[in-house]
Amino acid sequence: MKTPVKIAVTGAAGQISYSLLFRLASGELLGPDQPMIFHLLETPQALALGALNGVVMELNDCAYPLLHKIVTTDDPDVAFKDVDYAFLIGASPRKPGMERKDLLAINAQIFSVQGQALSKVASRDVKVLVTGNPANTNALIAISNAPDLRPENFSAMMMLDHKRATFQLADKCGVLSNDIKNIIIWGNHSAGQYPDLHHAKVKGQDALSLVEWDWFVDKFIPTVQQRGAVVIQAVGRSSAASAANAALNLMRNWVFGTDEGNWISMAVPSDGSYGIEKDLVYSFPVEIKNGEISIVQGLEISDFSREKMRKSEAELKEEREAVKHLL
Ligand code: NAI
């Protein structure tokens, strides 16, 4: 039997984790012959309330053969000890009417502490996926506080946006989501992101030759940008099952690689590609092979796209400015 891998999940008593943990334990991430140990991090308050304990009881009651052990803690140094994968989900979620900027101050502190702990105790090859919002800037803070890890160890989650965009295009064209390729979400995981169809294909045909330009600009872009807020309006809480699905899917791509001829959107430290300021955690189209992420190069960028990409970059610079004391 293989040696168990260690998977850290923060905010483990929260909604997204409740949708994620059971799928991880069933082997959906790493396959049916890879055992695992969960390291679950929560706040002291959540631990005291027993909420995490309830989740652990349910995990135990599933008797998953691959789940060898569960560690629960409120100490990041314990949670991240030797972990191979870290899902940083724990944060204060956006409430109805709340702007992402309000969240920034609340959450920035959490990610500096967790970056330091990861740097100190995690596996040197750890794959860290930041989901807690504002995800891109939280990832930037974690990276800046993790001097002993490589920036490439970190990413912020854009997969939910990528999937939202995929569905919208597939639905419009009356095809299945698997028929859609090469969607791009550029920039920030916020309403300022730019969902781009200039390179997207529908059954091999250029997407923009199949849909009206007005639909792309007036319907598709705002629908994808606003989807998170619309879900909150509809159900009174932020998207959880779809976010967990995206986190699992993104990590699978990171581990096993992206499909040939397709790419995914992933927020990674910029290397200056497409003129985006170096080191900002910005979403690009990426391909992954053997765990190595490379930003897709050489795509033609229209003036329309360039302006929207710059706008999202400017928003990320503003967020960075607001947390510069933690960098
Ligand atoms: P939730 O409120 O149900 O759960 C969050 C959990 O995190 C709570 O149990 C809380 O006690 C815990 N927590 C807070 N501070 C912590 C800390 N320092 N260490 C460990 N745990 C801590 O929220 P939910 O719905 O699970 O969402 C979590 C985050 O994910 C939010 O920031 C939300 O905005 C974000 N999100 C991101 C998406 C993306 O695509 N990047 C999509 C949907 C949500």
Boltz pocket constraint, residues with backbone or C-beta under 6 A from the ligand:
constraints:
  - pocket:
      binder: B
      contacts: [[A, 10], [A, 11], [A, 12], [A, 13], [A, 14], [A, 15], [A, 16], [A, 17], [A, 41], [A, 42], [A, 43], [A, 46], [A, 89], [A, 90], [A, 91], [A, 92], [A, 93], [A, 94], [A, 110], [A, 130], [A, 131], [A, 132], [A, 133], [A, 134], [A, 135], [A, 157], [A, 158], [A, 159], [A, 160], [A, 161], [A, 189], [A, 238], [A, 239], [A, 240], [A, 243]]
      max_distance: 6.0
